[in-house]
Amino acid sequence: MFVKICGITNEQDALLAVALGADALGFVFAPSPRQVAPQRVKEIVRRLPQSVLTVGVFRDEHPQRVIDIVHEAGVFGAQLHGHESAANVAEVMVDIKWVIKAVVAGSVEAQKADDYLTDLILVDSPNPGSGSGYEFDLLKQIPESVRVLLAGGLTADNVATAIAKVTPWGVDVSSGVEKSHGYKDPIKMKKFIENARSAFGNVSHGANIEESKRGNLPFNWET
């Protein structure tokens, strides 16, 4: 089970998320209330355990710019959360081996998610970061060959039900564990991670992180 806490803007929230058991942290470089500067992220990342996956979130950014910012910030991977083409994703993956491609549930891109070079597909609502959800039946349109990272409207109260219904490869949350834009609520975050872990039978795959980072493929974690 893979749990990613996205929209991290400060060191305190980053360290707390890690202490609570998050596998990955997302830092938003795209225009957003949660946007954070690469240099600030670099300062946060250097204080985190190497076992934690750090991901930069971009939206419709030029591939070379994505690569440059990933290196500047010192994060490990990239999440492309816009209308990037398969060619754009492939260009990023020449240099960045761990890439998540986000698609909107029910969209043409979601239905053809296996066209992307990466098999890590985050399925979100039409308004990312808004806390709005969608009908999980739309996930039936996703090709079975990809690994689904479920996002959009998740909270501590509904994540277990969502996992039971969808059985995704992992879950991603941002606004659902916030007290205000860019600032996490410790209690919400704790309950979210606990409930997600419980729903997946308390299976943790964190021990595989370092081995997977050394390869060219995404982390070989299974649900």
Backbone bond lengths (Angstrom), bond angles and torsions (degrees), N, CA, C in turn:
res aa  C-N    CA-C-N  psi(-1)  N-CA   C-N-CA  omega(-1)  CA-C   N-CA-C  phi
1 M - - - 1.463 - - 1.517 109.43 -
2 F 1.313 116.29 135.84 1.452 123.10 -176.31 1.531 108.71 -117.94
3 V 1.316 116.75 122.69 1.467 121.61 -179.92 1.524 109.19 -119.13
4 K 1.319 115.91 119.54 1.458 121.51 -179.79 1.527 109.60 -115.79
5 I 1.328 115.43 129.37 1.457 121.46 174.95 1.528 106.89 -103.51
6 C 1.297 117.01 117.16 1.459 121.18 -174.16 1.533 110.94 -106.60
7 G 1.330 115.39 165.97 1.458 120.62 178.54 1.511 113.29 75.78
8 I 1.337 117.11 28.45 1.468 121.15 177.28 1.524 109.10 -73.32
9 T 1.337 116.43 132.08 1.465 120.05 -178.10 1.523 113.43 -125.12
10 N 1.332 116.89 -6.77 1.459 118.55 -174.81 1.532 110.74 -148.08
11 E 1.312 114.89 159.46 1.462 121.29 -175.39 1.528 112.12 -64.89
12 Q 1.312 117.76 -39.00 1.460 120.73 -177.78 1.525 111.41 -59.83
13 D 1.331 116.39 -47.25 1.462 119.70 179.39 1.524 111.65 -66.46
14 A 1.331 116.62 -36.68 1.459 120.64 179.64 1.525 110.84 -62.92
15 L 1.312 116.45 -48.58 1.454 120.79 -178.83 1.533 111.50 -65.88
16 L 1.325 116.56 -37.70 1.458 119.99 179.26 1.524 110.45 -66.86
17 A 1.325 117.43 -43.77 1.463 120.59 179.44 1.512 110.89 -58.84
18 V 1.330 116.12 -41.81 1.462 120.88 178.77 1.531 110.24 -65.18
19 A 1.321 116.64 -44.81 1.464 121.03 -179.78 1.528 111.68 -61.79
20 L 1.323 116.36 -31.53 1.460 121.07 -179.05 1.524 112.63 -82.05
21 G 1.327 116.94 -8.59 1.456 119.88 174.96 1.510 117.28 109.31
22 A 1.343 118.26 14.54 1.460 119.79 177.41 1.526 109.95 -66.65
23 D 1.324 116.92 140.41 1.461 121.91 177.17 1.517 111.74 -82.96
24 A 1.327 116.53 -30.52 1.457 120.64 -174.36 1.518 111.22 -145.48
25 L 1.328 115.14 152.73 1.458 122.23 176.43 1.519 108.88 -124.54
26 G 1.332 116.04 137.89 1.451 121.10 179.00 1.516 111.26 -110.60
27 F 1.336 115.83 134.66 1.466 122.66 178.86 1.530 108.19 -118.44
28 V 1.326 116.76 123.63 1.461 121.27 -173.26 1.528 110.64 -88.13
29 F 1.330 115.69 117.70 1.455 121.23 176.31 1.531 111.41 -100.69
30 A 1.326 116.67 -11.14 1.463 121.28 177.33 1.532 109.71 -79.64
31 P 1.351 117.51 158.89 1.467 120.23 176.39 1.524 110.70 -54.44
32 S 1.334 116.81 124.41 1.457 121.97 -174.45 1.521 108.60 -173.88
33 P 1.338 118.10 156.27 1.472 119.76 172.03 1.526 111.61 -60.75
34 R 1.335 116.40 -16.77 1.465 121.54 -178.49 1.529 112.08 -105.56
35 Q 1.309 116.13 11.80 1.468 119.55 -178.13 1.529 110.67 -63.66
36 V 1.339 115.34 140.34 1.454 120.88 -179.04 1.527 108.57 -137.07
37 A 1.320 116.80 146.99 1.463 122.07 -177.29 1.524 111.52 -75.26
38 P 1.325 117.97 144.24 1.469 121.59 -179.89 1.530 113.24 -54.43
39 Q 1.328 117.56 -39.93 1.456 120.13 -178.55 1.530 110.91 -65.64
40 R 1.323 116.15 -37.26 1.460 120.27 177.74 1.527 109.87 -65.81
41 V 1.323 116.91 -41.30 1.457 120.64 178.49 1.525 110.26 -63.47
42 K 1.301 116.95 -40.27 1.465 120.59 178.56 1.524 111.20 -57.53
43 E 1.338 116.24 -39.88 1.461 120.72 179.37 1.529 111.15 -66.54
44 I 1.337 116.29 -36.75 1.468 120.69 179.28 1.519 110.74 -71.72
45 V 1.333 116.41 -47.24 1.463 121.72 -175.02 1.519 112.24 -60.58
46 R 1.308 117.09 -37.75 1.472 119.38 -177.37 1.531 112.24 -66.06
47 R 1.331 117.45 -13.88 1.465 121.33 179.51 1.533 112.10 -98.90
48 L 1.313 116.89 2.25 1.461 121.12 -177.44 1.526 111.25 -98.35
49 P 1.330 116.76 152.65 1.470 119.87 174.86 1.530 109.78 -61.84
50 Q 1.308 116.88 145.65 1.458 120.74 -179.34 1.523 112.29 -66.58
51 S 1.321 116.48 -17.66 1.460 120.19 -179.80 1.526 113.00 -73.48
52 V 1.339 116.82 -12.30 1.466 120.66 -178.35 1.526 109.89 -89.32
53 L 1.312 115.81 129.33 1.455 120.74 177.29 1.530 109.70 -79.48
54 T 1.316 116.90 127.15 1.463 121.41 177.73 1.521 108.94 -112.24
55 V 1.331 115.75 135.12 1.462 121.33 -172.46 1.535 110.21 -131.97
56 G 1.315 116.38 132.40 1.453 121.29 173.91 1.513 110.05 -92.92
57 V 1.326 117.15 134.53 1.462 121.98 -176.91 1.525 109.66 -104.28
58 F 1.341 115.73 126.52 1.463 122.47 -177.06 1.518 110.43 -126.77
59 R 1.320 115.58 157.08 1.462 119.92 176.32 1.524 109.69 -137.25
60 D 1.333 116.07 112.59 1.467 122.79 176.70 1.529 112.04 54.08
61 E 1.306 116.35 39.24 1.466 121.89 178.21 1.524 108.87 -93.11
62 H 1.336 116.29 150.99 1.462 120.03 177.73 1.533 109.00 -61.49
63 P 1.327 118.26 135.98 1.468 120.61 -176.66 1.528 114.49 -51.84
64 Q 1.326 117.63 -42.83 1.456 118.99 -179.78 1.517 111.54 -66.46
65 R 1.328 116.49 -33.83 1.460 120.67 177.30 1.531 110.20 -66.40
66 V 1.332 117.06 -39.06 1.465 121.08 175.91 1.524 109.47 -58.66
67 I 1.313 116.29 -48.79 1.464 121.39 -179.08 1.523 110.81 -60.28
68 D 1.324 116.29 -44.78 1.466 120.62 -178.21 1.529 111.69 -62.38
69 I 1.334 116.38 -43.37 1.469 120.39 -177.84 1.524 111.03 -69.99
70 V 1.323 117.04 -38.55 1.468 120.29 177.07 1.528 109.61 -57.56
71 H 1.315 116.57 -45.61 1.468 120.04 179.33 1.524 111.70 -68.56
72 E 1.317 116.49 -40.61 1.462 120.57 -179.39 1.523 111.35 -63.01
73 A 1.319 116.70 -42.03 1.466 121.41 -176.68 1.530 112.45 -81.42
74 G 1.317 116.90 -18.05 1.453 119.54 179.86 1.515 114.51 78.73
75 V 1.344 117.20 18.37 1.461 119.93 177.15 1.518 109.25 -84.29
76 F 1.327 115.89 163.54 1.457 120.03 -173.86 1.525 112.92 -89.06
77 G 1.331 116.73 -38.21 1.457 119.95 -174.43 1.509 113.18 -131.77
78 A 1.338 114.76 179.18 1.466 121.57 -179.85 1.522 109.78 -131.57
79 Q 1.318 114.75 143.75 1.473 121.88 174.11 1.513 106.90 -117.57
80 L 1.322 117.18 118.71 1.465 122.39 -177.46 1.521 107.60 -98.17
81 H 1.320 115.36 106.59 1.463 120.71 -167.27 1.530 112.10 -113.25
82 G 1.329 115.76 34.24 1.455 119.05 178.38 1.512 111.18 -127.72
83 H 1.338 116.04 -138.82 1.464 121.42 -179.05 1.524 110.44 -106.40
84 E 1.321 116.20 36.21 1.455 120.20 -178.40 1.534 111.25 -61.65
85 S 1.314 115.75 138.49 1.462 120.68 178.73 1.525 110.24 -80.17
86 A 1.317 115.52 169.08 1.462 120.28 176.21 1.524 110.16 -59.92
87 A 1.330 116.16 -35.56 1.463 120.48 178.84 1.523 111.02 -66.85
88 N 1.328 117.51 -38.94 1.464 121.69 176.91 1.522 110.63 -61.95
89 V 1.319 115.92 -45.00 1.462 120.90 -179.86 1.523 109.94 -62.40
90 A 1.318 116.00 -44.34 1.462 120.51 -179.80 1.525 111.21 -61.58
91 E 1.337 116.81 -38.52 1.463 120.62 -179.97 1.525 110.84 -65.01
92 V 1.332 116.66 -40.79 1.464 120.25 177.93 1.524 110.01 -64.88
93 M 1.334 116.20 -40.17 1.457 120.46 -174.65 1.528 113.69 -73.80
94 V 1.311 117.82 -8.67 1.455 119.56 172.39 1.523 109.64 -62.33
95 D 1.326 115.36 -34.27 1.467 120.73 -176.53 1.524 113.28 -110.88
96 I 1.331 117.13 -34.41 1.467 122.54 -178.93 1.517 108.12 -108.75
97 K 1.316 117.17 112.96 1.463 120.38 -171.68 1.526 113.79 -82.36
98 W 1.320 117.52 -21.63 1.467 119.86 -176.45 1.527 108.45 -110.07
99 V 1.331 115.94 98.66 1.460 121.53 -174.52 1.521 110.74 -127.90
100 I 1.329 115.48 131.40 1.461 122.97 173.10 1.519 107.91 -103.19
101 K 1.320 118.14 132.06 1.464 121.40 173.87 1.519 108.55 -107.68
102 A 1.313 116.32 123.57 1.464 121.46 179.21 1.528 110.26 -91.63
103 V 1.319 115.62 141.02 1.463 122.20 175.79 1.525 108.50 -134.60
104 V 1.307 115.98 158.24 1.463 121.40 177.44 1.520 109.57 -88.98
105 A 1.304 116.86 131.19 1.464 121.41 179.46 1.532 110.70 -54.56
106 G 1.313 116.18 130.34 1.456 121.03 178.41 1.511 114.97 86.47
107 S 1.321 117.72 -4.27 1.467 121.11 -178.25 1.526 111.35 -81.98
108 V 1.329 115.50 166.13 1.465 120.98 175.64 1.520 109.55 -61.78
109 E 1.337 116.34 -38.85 1.463 120.78 179.88 1.528 111.05 -61.66
110 A 1.332 115.98 -37.64 1.466 120.08 178.39 1.525 110.89 -66.00
111 Q 1.303 116.23 -41.52 1.458 120.88 -179.30 1.526 112.16 -66.54
112 K 1.334 116.00 -26.20 1.466 121.02 -179.05 1.531 111.02 -112.52
113 A 1.319 116.36 31.05 1.462 120.92 -174.60 1.524 113.26 -61.05
114 D 1.319 117.04 -21.94 1.457 119.38 179.29 1.525 112.83 -78.29
115 D 1.337 117.00 1.77 1.464 120.84 175.09 1.530 111.45 -77.50
116 Y 1.345 115.97 -19.53 1.463 119.56 -177.97 1.526 110.18 -80.08
117 L 1.310 115.72 151.31 1.464 119.88 -179.58 1.521 111.48 -64.05
118 T 1.336 116.94 -36.83 1.458 120.54 177.56 1.522 110.76 -82.04
119 D 1.335 115.86 148.53 1.467 118.86 176.00 1.518 111.13 -102.63
120 L 1.328 116.73 9.24 1.466 121.47 176.92 1.525 108.88 -95.36
121 I 1.321 115.76 106.35 1.460 121.07 -173.73 1.526 110.07 -118.93
122 L 1.318 115.96 117.12 1.462 121.60 175.64 1.521 108.37 -89.91
123 V 1.321 116.58 125.78 1.466 121.43 -179.27 1.522 108.24 -105.89
124 D 1.337 115.63 120.20 1.459 121.37 -173.26 1.517 110.46 -127.01
125 S 1.322 114.87 175.16 1.464 121.68 175.21 1.527 108.88 -80.51
126 P 1.337 118.25 171.01 1.462 120.12 179.44 1.533 113.22 -65.38
127 N 1.333 117.75 -17.26 1.465 121.64 -178.91 1.524 109.68 -121.44
128 P 1.331 117.73 82.53 1.470 121.38 -176.93 1.522 112.43 -56.92
129 G 1.328 115.89 137.94 1.453 120.27 177.50 1.510 114.84 80.69
130 S 1.335 116.84 0.14 1.466 120.19 -176.32 1.527 112.39 -87.85
131 G 1.332 116.39 -16.36 1.456 119.78 -176.24 1.516 113.13 86.21
132 S 1.331 116.95 3.45 1.461 120.18 179.63 1.522 110.24 -86.31
133 G 1.331 115.90 145.96 1.446 120.58 -177.82 1.514 112.54 -107.14
134 Y 1.333 115.90 -160.85 1.458 122.29 -179.13 1.520 107.78 -161.60
135 E 1.313 116.39 171.64 1.458 120.84 -179.71 1.526 109.37 -74.49
136 F 1.320 116.30 122.93 1.454 120.07 -177.40 1.523 112.86 -65.63
137 D 1.319 117.59 -17.84 1.463 120.18 177.24 1.524 111.29 -61.19
138 L 1.352 116.81 -22.52 1.458 120.60 178.87 1.530 111.63 -64.30
139 L 1.327 116.07 -21.48 1.457 119.33 -179.60 1.526 112.31 -70.27
140 K 1.308 117.33 -13.82 1.455 120.55 176.77 1.527 110.87 -66.76
141 Q 1.337 116.04 -18.29 1.463 120.31 179.62 1.529 112.39 -81.45
142 I 1.329 117.13 -10.87 1.459 120.84 -177.77 1.529 109.74 -76.13
143 P 1.323 118.98 133.09 1.467 120.67 177.87 1.526 111.77 -56.98
144 E 1.312 117.21 140.85 1.453 121.51 -176.83 1.529 112.85 -69.55
145 S 1.319 117.18 -14.81 1.463 120.46 -176.41 1.522 113.58 -77.99
146 V 1.340 118.01 -10.85 1.463 120.13 -177.92 1.524 110.17 -102.40
147 R 1.329 114.52 160.37 1.464 120.97 175.92 1.525 108.35 -98.71
148 V 1.309 116.63 124.41 1.456 121.99 -173.91 1.527 111.65 -92.65
149 L 1.302 114.78 125.09 1.453 122.36 171.67 1.529 105.60 -102.97
150 L 1.311 116.76 108.85 1.458 122.23 -172.62 1.522 111.17 -81.08
151 A 1.334 116.95 129.42 1.459 122.48 179.15 1.526 108.87 -144.38
152 G 1.330 115.57 168.99 1.457 120.09 176.44 1.511 113.52 100.57
153 G 1.315 116.55 99.12 1.456 120.88 175.61 1.511 115.72 77.36
154 L 1.321 117.77 12.14 1.463 119.64 -179.39 1.519 111.66 -79.61
155 T 1.333 115.49 142.94 1.464 123.25 176.71 1.526 107.89 -141.64
156 A 1.311 115.51 173.77 1.465 119.38 176.04 1.523 111.21 -61.14
157 D 1.322 116.83 -29.61 1.460 121.02 -176.48 1.526 113.72 -76.52
158 N 1.339 117.12 -27.39 1.469 117.89 -175.15 1.526 114.66 -117.25
159 V 1.343 117.98 -4.31 1.461 118.66 -174.22 1.531 112.26 -65.43
160 A 1.321 118.13 -36.69 1.465 120.10 -179.79 1.529 110.76 -65.60
161 T 1.321 116.36 -42.36 1.466 120.30 177.85 1.513 111.01 -63.67
162 A 1.341 116.20 -41.39 1.466 121.04 179.51 1.527 110.94 -62.62
163 I 1.319 116.50 -43.46 1.460 120.46 179.89 1.522 110.85 -64.73
164 A 1.325 116.66 -42.40 1.459 120.65 179.80 1.525 111.69 -62.21
165 K 1.326 116.39 -35.41 1.462 120.11 -177.10 1.514 112.59 -82.25
166 V 1.330 116.63 -37.45 1.462 120.93 -171.99 1.531 113.12 -100.58
167 T 1.332 116.92 -28.65 1.474 123.78 -172.24 1.526 111.68 45.74
168 P 1.329 116.63 60.84 1.467 120.40 -179.83 1.524 111.25 -75.96
169 W 1.314 115.53 170.29 1.468 120.94 174.24 1.523 110.03 -71.48
170 G 1.337 116.39 -31.93 1.455 120.74 179.23 1.508 111.17 -165.39
171 V 1.330 115.56 177.43 1.463 121.27 179.40 1.525 109.75 -130.27
172 D 1.324 114.70 152.97 1.458 122.24 -178.35 1.525 108.25 -134.72
173 V 1.326 117.00 133.84 1.460 120.39 -178.92 1.521 110.22 -139.58
174 S 1.334 115.65 146.40 1.464 121.04 175.35 1.518 109.65 -134.54
175 S 1.327 117.08 -77.58 1.465 120.16 -176.57 1.529 112.39 -65.39
176 G 1.323 116.76 -25.96 1.461 120.21 -177.65 1.515 114.90 -67.80
177 V 1.341 117.26 -11.32 1.463 119.94 177.75 1.534 110.94 -124.37
178 E 1.330 116.06 25.79 1.464 120.70 -178.68 1.526 112.53 -102.26
179 K 1.334 114.54 155.37 1.464 120.77 167.84 1.529 109.88 -101.58
180 S 1.346 116.24 -23.39 1.460 123.51 172.22 1.515 106.66 -162.12
181 H 1.337 117.68 166.73 1.456 120.62 -176.89 1.528 111.29 -52.42
182 G 1.335 115.93 119.42 1.445 120.50 175.02 1.512 115.43 86.99
183 Y 1.326 117.86 -2.15 1.469 121.17 -179.10 1.521 109.67 -127.86
184 K 1.324 116.01 122.69 1.458 120.99 -174.69 1.527 112.15 -83.61
185 D 1.312 114.38 150.10 1.458 122.57 174.78 1.522 107.40 -94.98
186 P 1.320 118.84 115.80 1.470 121.24 -175.99 1.523 113.95 -55.28
187 I 1.317 117.42 -42.04 1.466 120.91 -177.81 1.527 110.69 -68.01
188 K 1.337 116.36 -44.58 1.468 120.00 178.81 1.518 111.02 -62.04
189 M 1.319 116.08 -41.83 1.454 120.21 -178.55 1.531 110.66 -66.24
190 K 1.314 116.17 -42.91 1.464 120.96 179.49 1.527 110.66 -60.86
191 K 1.322 116.68 -47.73 1.458 120.75 -178.33 1.528 111.38 -66.67
192 F 1.326 116.43 -36.82 1.468 119.50 179.81 1.522 110.26 -62.41
193 I 1.321 116.80 -49.51 1.464 120.73 -177.78 1.527 110.60 -64.70
194 E 1.330 116.76 -43.30 1.462 120.25 179.09 1.524 111.45 -61.36
195 N 1.328 116.47 -45.45 1.462 120.13 -177.37 1.524 111.77 -68.29
196 A 1.332 116.07 -36.36 1.463 119.65 177.73 1.520 110.11 -66.19
197 R 1.318 116.71 -45.62 1.466 120.79 179.56 1.533 110.40 -61.52
198 S 1.314 115.88 -43.73 1.459 120.08 -178.74 1.525 111.17 -62.15
199 A 1.317 115.89 -39.82 1.457 120.33 -178.73 1.521 111.85 -65.88
200 F 1.304 116.96 -25.90 1.461 120.93 178.44 1.522 112.18 -101.18
201 G 1.318 115.68 23.18 1.449 119.99 175.48 1.509 114.23 71.15
202 N 1.365 115.51 25.20 1.456 120.29 178.53 1.526 112.90 56.90
203 V 1.330 116.43 31.95 1.466 120.82 177.16 1.517 109.07 -86.83
204 S 1.328 117.41 124.55 1.460 122.57 178.51 1.510 109.13 -116.88
205 H 1.346 115.98 135.27 1.456 120.70 -178.32 1.522 111.54 -115.24
206 G 1.307 117.19 18.89 1.454 120.24 -175.80 1.506 114.47 -59.75
207 A 1.343 117.89 -25.59 1.458 120.55 -177.72 1.516 112.26 -66.57
208 N 1.338 117.75 -15.32 1.459 120.49 -177.94 1.524 113.17 -92.20
209 I 1.320 117.57 -0.41 1.455 120.21 -172.53 1.516 112.27 -61.88
210 E 1.323 118.08 -53.59 1.456 120.34 -175.19 1.518 112.04 -62.82
211 E 1.333 116.97 -41.67 1.452 120.14 179.02 1.516 110.91 -61.25
212 S 1.334 116.81 -40.73 1.454 120.92 -178.38 1.516 111.63 -70.98
213 K 1.307 117.87 -34.64 1.459 120.70 179.73 1.532 111.68 -62.28
214 R 1.324 116.08 -28.88 1.452 118.98 -176.61 1.526 112.15 -77.97
215 G 1.323 116.81 -13.88 1.457 120.11 179.81 1.519 111.24 -94.56
216 N 1.342 115.66 -179.79 1.452 120.96 -179.72 1.516 112.56 -95.28
217 L 1.334 116.90 -9.09 1.454 120.46 -176.90 1.516 110.85 -101.03
218 P 1.336 116.70 160.99 1.473 119.53 175.82 1.519 111.11 -58.11
219 F 1.314 116.15 161.03 1.461 121.20 -178.63 1.522 109.86 -53.15
220 N 1.304 116.51 132.34 1.465 121.15 -176.70 1.531 109.62 -86.36
221 W 1.312 115.75 64.35 1.463 121.07 178.02 1.507 108.36 -100.43
222 E 1.317 115.80 143.13 1.453 121.33 179.01 1.518 109.54 -119.49
223 T 1.321 115.55 151.39 1.451 119.18 176.70 1.497 109.95 -74.18
